[in-house]
Amino acid sequence: MEKTILHLDLDTFYVSVERIINTELKNKPLLVGGTSDRGVVAACSYETRGFGVHSGMPMKMAKELCPEAVVIRGNAGTYSKYSDVVTEIIKEHVPLFEKSSIDEFYADLSGMDRFFGCYKYATEMRQKIIRETGLPISFGLSVNKVVSKVATNEAKPNNQLKIDFGLEKPFLAPLSIKKIPMVGDKTYQTLRNLGIRQVKTIQDMPMDIMQRVLGANGQVIWKRANGIDNTPVIPFHDRKSISNERTFDKDTIDVIKLRGILIAMTENLAYQLRRGDKLTACIAVKIRYSDFNTYSKQSRIPYTSADHILIPKILELFNSLYNKRMLVRLIGIRFSHLVSGNYQINLFEDTEETLNLYQAMDHVRNRFGSRSVLRASAMGAKTIGSMHNPFNGEPPVVLAHRKQ
């Protein structure tokens, strides 16, 4: 039986939410992201794109290109709430769906044509989302995830497109190679240097040539260009790692401040581990200096989720890594090699008071937020903390203004 895969994408999601909250922003050029000169554009309205603005670019450059744009910092909690409403509507209507990001969904409608017309059903669901949330949303419908995603992007803004079975290659052929998912700036430039502009050129090439040029990625890109994709719709994402990082508005050499932020990050991520019944066995610290050189160092440790074990290890990594005595632009930490489990008592070092303390602190955090209880040394870190559970199977909310 041929598959029927639906891809849904909330158009300029952050911008659309801000316009629902404040209707005066409709039809105005709008930028959402970091408001300082070092901020990055997380989302931009269609009105700004004619000026060359796009998401991911420095906010300073975006404001120079479109000086009349309204700049909004954005709120991850608000965006999550609106995303959850859309998620619930989709959950009610489809048997199997995947939430691949805060504003993007895949649904497997295979077999539903015998009871409903899949395109008609998807159309009605899209109209319900628009009606109940006020958010614009586009969809693509085809036999696989890749073609459906490309179809959605071609349908935008606030529209829909169905690619009938057998017409995947003709649909993709005239498009720019940049529209193939997985073709980033570097791959695009490599292909352009070979004289490849349209997807049709890749379709006419033997797969082994693409492999020779781009390695394993070449084979994947060749298949996608030909509309071949067997990736299943995955209903749950299990996190392989969790991380936190901060970019400073002004480069700093204040070691006490840096250590305080690292302690706050570690404390917060350790709490998230315990809340999700997870343990980590690999920790890493990252530093980016004012000259943009970036260094990282990681260490394997026994499985744990305890602050009093993780904090000294993180500070030890930082002390061994921070040796240039230069101004620091960014610091971050990451916990990986995650497994399910609860913190194991160390019979020789842990006391009943320590374990009771963790339980009491986590109880307060669960009720009042992750920053309701913290070490005195971490109180200078103003913006570290989240009520979002990274292990609920949903992708993380990514905003471009994580500043300290």
C-alpha positions in Angstrom: 0.0 0.0 0.0 1.4 3.4 -0.9 1.9 5.8 1.9 0.1 9.1 2.4 2.2 11.5 4.5 1.0 15.0 5.5 3.4 17.8 6.5 2.1 20.8 8.4 4.0 24.0 9.0 2.8 27.0 11.0 3.8 30.0 8.8 6.2 32.5 10.5 5.0 31.0 13.8 6.5 33.4 16.3 5.5 36.4 14.2 1.9 35.0 13.9 1.6 34.5 17.6 2.8 38.1 18.3 0.2 39.4 15.9 -2.5 37.5 17.7 -1.4 39.0 21.0 -1.1 42.5 19.5 -3.3 43.0 16.4 -1.6 46.4 15.7 1.4 44.5 14.4 -0.5 43.0 11.5 0.9 43.9 8.1 3.9 45.6 9.7 7.5 44.4 9.2 8.3 42.4 12.3 11.4 40.8 13.7 11.4 38.3 16.7 14.7 37.5 18.4 17.5 38.9 20.4 17.1 42.7 20.8 20.7 43.5 21.4 23.3 44.0 18.7 24.5 40.5 19.3 21.0 39.0 19.0 19.9 36.8 16.2 16.7 36.8 14.2 14.6 33.9 15.3 11.7 34.7 13.0 10.8 37.5 10.5 7.6 38.5 8.8 7.1 38.2 5.1 7.2 42.1 4.9 10.9 42.0 5.9 12.0 39.4 3.4 11.9 41.8 0.5 14.7 43.7 2.2 16.9 40.6 2.3 16.1 39.7 6.0 16.0 36.0 6.9 15.9 34.0 10.2 19.3 33.2 11.6 21.0 36.5 10.6 22.4 38.9 13.1 19.7 41.3 14.4 22.0 44.3 13.9 22.2 43.5 10.2 18.4 42.9 9.9 17.7 46.3 11.5 20.1 47.9 9.0 18.4 46.2 6.1 14.9 47.0 7.3 15.1 49.9 9.8 11.3 50.4 10.0 10.8 46.8 11.4 9.3 46.4 14.8 11.7 44.2 17.0 10.2 41.9 19.7 12.2 39.8 22.1 9.7 36.9 22.1 8.5 34.5 24.8 9.2 30.8 24.7 6.4 30.0 27.1 3.8 31.8 25.1 4.9 30.1 21.9 4.8 26.7 23.6 1.1 27.3 24.7 0.0 28.1 21.1 2.0 25.1 19.8 0.3 22.8 22.3 -3.2 23.9 21.2 -2.3 23.0 17.6 -0.8 19.7 18.8 -4.0 18.8 20.6 -6.1 19.4 17.4 -3.8 17.3 15.3 -3.8 14.6 18.0 -7.6 14.4 17.9 -7.7 14.0 14.1 -4.9 11.7 13.0 -3.8 8.2 14.1 -0.1 8.8 14.0 1.8 12.1 14.0 5.3 13.4 14.7 6.1 16.8 16.2 9.4 17.6 14.6 9.7 21.1 16.0 7.5 23.6 17.8 5.8 24.7 14.6 6.2 21.6 12.3 4.3 18.3 12.2 4.2 15.1 10.1 1.1 12.8 10.1 0.8 9.4 8.5 -2.7 9.2 6.8 -2.0 5.9 5.0 -5.1 3.8 4.6 -7.5 6.6 5.4 -8.5 7.1 1.8 -10.8 4.0 2.0 -12.9 5.9 4.6 -12.1 9.6 3.9 -10.4 11.5 1.1 -7.0 12.3 2.6 -6.7 15.7 0.9 -10.2 16.7 2.0 -9.6 15.4 5.5 -6.3 17.4 5.8 -8.0 20.5 4.4 -10.7 20.3 7.0 -8.2 19.8 9.8 -6.1 22.8 8.5 -9.3 25.0 8.5 -10.1 23.9 12.0 -6.6 24.9 13.2 -6.9 28.3 11.5 -10.4 28.8 12.9 -9.6 27.8 16.5 -6.2 29.4 16.9 -6.1 32.2 14.4 -2.7 31.0 13.2 -1.9 30.6 9.5 -0.7 27.1 8.6 0.3 25.4 5.3 0.5 21.7 4.4 1.9 19.4 1.7 0.6 15.9 1.0 2.5 13.2 -0.9 3.9 9.7 -0.5 6.8 10.6 1.8 8.1 13.1 4.3 10.6 14.8 2.0 8.3 15.5 -0.9 5.5 16.7 1.5 7.9 19.1 3.2 9.0 20.6 -0.1 5.4 20.8 -1.2 4.5 22.7 2.0 7.3 25.2 1.3 6.0 25.7 -2.2 2.5 26.2 -0.9 3.3 28.9 1.6 2.1 31.3 2.7 -1.0 29.9 4.3 -1.9 27.4 1.6 -1.9 23.8 0.7 -0.5 21.5 -2.0 -1.0 17.8 -3.0 1.5 15.9 -5.1 -0.2 12.9 -6.6 1.5 9.5 -6.6 4.0 9.1 -9.5 4.4 12.9 -10.0 7.1 13.4 -7.3 10.0 13.7 -9.8 8.3 16.1 -12.2 7.3 18.3 -9.2 10.8 18.5 -7.9 12.6 18.7 -11.2 12.3 22.5 -11.9 13.1 23.6 -8.3 16.3 25.0 -7.0 18.7 22.4 -5.4 18.6 24.6 -2.3 15.0 23.5 -1.8 16.0 19.9 -1.1 16.0 19.3 2.7 19.6 18.7 3.8 21.2 21.0 1.2 22.7 23.8 3.3 24.9 26.7 2.2 28.1 24.7 1.9 26.6 21.8 0.0 24.7 24.3 -2.2 28.0 26.1 -3.1 29.7 22.8 -3.8 26.9 21.8 -6.2 26.8 25.2 -7.8 30.5 25.0 -8.5 29.7 21.8 -10.4 27.2 23.8 -12.5 24.2 22.2 -10.8 21.3 24.6 -10.3 18.1 22.6 -10.6 17.0 19.4 -9.0 16.5 17.9 -12.5 20.3 17.9 -13.1 20.7 15.7 -10.0 17.9 13.4 -11.2 19.7 12.9 -14.5 23.1 12.1 -12.8 24.2 8.6 -11.6 24.1 8.2 -7.9 27.7 7.2 -7.6 28.8 10.7 -8.9 27.0 12.4 -6.1 28.6 9.9 -3.7 32.1 10.7 -5.0 31.5 14.5 -4.6 29.6 14.5 -1.3 30.3 11.1 0.3 27.4 9.4 2.1 25.4 12.7 2.1 25.5 12.6 -1.7 23.5 9.4 -1.8 20.8 10.8 0.5 20.6 14.0 -1.5 20.3 12.1 -4.8 17.5 10.0 -3.4 15.7 13.1 -2.1 16.1 14.8 -5.5 14.4 11.8 -7.0 11.5 11.9 -4.5 12.7 8.7 -2.7 12.4 8.7 1.1 11.4 5.8 3.4 11.7 7.7 6.7 8.8 6.7 8.9 6.7 9.1 10.9 8.1 8.9 14.5 5.6 9.7 17.2 8.2 10.3 20.0 11.6 11.9 20.2 14.0 10.5 22.8 16.6 13.1 23.7 20.2 12.0 23.3 21.5 15.1 25.1 20.5 18.3 26.9 22.5 21.5 26.8 22.5 25.2 27.8 24.6 28.1 26.6 24.8 31.9 26.9 26.1 34.6 24.7 27.1 37.8 26.5 26.1 41.2 25.4 29.6 42.3 26.3 32.6 40.0 26.3 33.8 39.3 29.8 36.8 38.1 31.6 35.1 38.0 35.0 35.9 34.4 36.1 33.6 34.6 39.1 30.7 35.5 36.8 31.6 32.7 34.4 31.7 30.2 37.2 28.4 31.4 38.6 26.7 31.0 35.3 28.2 27.5 34.8 26.9 26.5 38.3 23.5 27.8 37.4 23.5 25.9 34.1 24.6 22.7 35.8 22.1 23.0 38.6 19.3 23.6 36.1 20.2 20.7 33.8 20.7 18.3 36.7 17.2 19.2 37.9 15.9 18.5 34.4 17.6 15.1 34.5 16.0 14.2 37.8 12.6 15.4 36.6 12.9 13.2 33.6 14.3 10.2 35.5 17.5 10.4 33.4 21.2 10.0 34.2 24.2 11.4 32.3 27.6 9.7 31.7 29.3 12.4 29.6 29.6 16.1 30.3 31.1 18.9 28.2 32.0 22.6 28.5 32.2 25.0 25.5 33.9 28.4 25.4 33.9 30.9 22.6 36.4 33.8 22.9 36.0 37.3 21.5 38.1 36.3 18.4 35.3 33.7 17.7 37.7 30.8 18.3 35.6 28.0 20.0 37.0 25.3 22.2 35.2 22.4 24.0 36.2 19.6 26.3 34.3 16.6 27.5 34.7 14.0 30.2 33.2 10.6 30.8 31.8 10.2 34.4 29.8 7.5 36.3 26.1 7.8 35.6 24.6 10.5 37.8 22.1 13.4 38.1 23.4 14.9 41.3 24.4 18.6 41.5 27.1 18.0 44.0 28.9 15.6 41.6 28.2 17.4 38.4 29.1 21.0 39.5 32.7 20.2 40.6 33.3 18.2 37.4 32.0 21.0 35.2 34.2 23.6 37.0 37.1 21.2 36.6 36.6 21.1 32.9 36.2 24.9 32.7 39.5 25.4 34.7 41.4 23.2 32.3 39.8 24.7 29.2 39.9 28.4 30.1 43.6 29.1 29.8 43.9 31.9 27.2 42.8 34.6 29.7 41.0 36.3 26.8 37.6 38.0 26.8 34.8 35.3 26.6 31.9 35.7 24.2 29.9 32.5 25.0 30.0 29.6 27.4 27.9 26.5 27.5 27.6 23.0 28.9 26.1 19.7 27.6 25.1 16.4 29.2 25.0 13.4 26.9 25.1 9.6 26.9 21.7 9.8 28.7 19.9 6.7 30.1 16.8 6.2 32.0 17.3 5.8 35.8 17.3 7.5 39.1 20.3 8.7 41.1 22.1 5.9 42.8 23.1 6.5 46.4 26.8 6.6 47.2 27.0 4.6 50.4 30.3 6.2 51.4 29.6 9.8 50.6 25.9 10.6 50.4 23.9 11.2 53.6 20.1 11.0 54.1 20.1 14.8 54.5 21.6 15.2 51.0 19.0 13.0 49.4 16.1 14.7 51.3 17.5 18.1 50.3 17.3 17.1 46.6 13.8 15.8 47.0 12.7 19.0 48.8 14.3 21.4 46.3 12.9 19.5 43.3 9.4 19.6 44.9 9.6 23.4 45.2 11.0 23.7 41.6 8.2 21.5 40.2 5.7 23.8 41.8 7.2 27.3 41.5 9.7 27.0 38.6 13.3 25.9 38.2 14.8 29.1 39.5 12.7 29.2 42.7 15.6 27.4 44.6 19.2 27.9 43.6 22.7 28.2 45.0 23.9 31.6 46.2 26.8 31.4 43.8 24.3 31.1 40.8 22.1 34.0 41.7 23.9 36.3 39.3 22.7 34.2 36.3 19.5 36.0 35.5 18.0 34.1 32.6 18.9 30.4 33.2 15.9 28.2 34.0 12.8 26.8 32.3 9.5 25.1 33.2 9.8 23.1 29.9 10.4 19.4 30.4 13.1 18.3 27.8 12.0 14.7 28.1 8.3 15.0 27.2 9.0 13.7 23.7 8.6 17.1 22.1 11.4 19.1 20.4 12.9 22.0 22.3 11.7 25.6 21.9 14.6 27.4 20.1 14.8 31.2 20.5 17.6 33.3 19.3 18.0 35.6 22.3 19.7 33.6 25.0 21.7 36.4 26.4 23.3 37.0 29.8 
